[in-house]
Amino acid sequence: MKPDAPLGVRSEFQPIATTVPGLMFCEHLPLLAQQAHHLTLVRSVHHTIGDHNAGAYYALTGRVPLVGGRLITAPAADNFPPFGSVLAKLRPTGRNLPDFVHMPDWMSNRRIVCLGAA
């Protein structure tokens, strides 16, 4: 959120305090705000990829989202898996709940719409 940004940039929603001093969440996340002291906020992750979804692929897999010099824009058998799925495979907890869940979502890369892996 950017509550101090100009009107055309900031959200229409208001910030609310969390259980972590100085950390604000959106007003629509009051239950999460009450649990903020249990979360880890990582702000040091970055990349130089100009495409949002390709950047997500890079962040989730650690691999540059290029195949043959072209941007990955759709799920493929040779795409790398997210870190979470690898950890779930190599270090299963044995609990009743899944060790890793990645929900598919609609993605758009350079006006190409595809369903699936980030």
Long-range contacts (C-beta under 8 A, 24 or more apart in sequence): 1-25, 1-26, 51-109, 51-110, 53-107, 53-108, 53-109, 53-118, 54-109, 56-118, 57-117, 57-118, 60-84, 60-102, 60-118, 71-109, 71-110, 73-109, 73-110, 73-112, 73-114, 74-112, 74-114, 74-116, 75-114, 75-115, 75-116, 75-117, 79-117, 82-117, 82-118
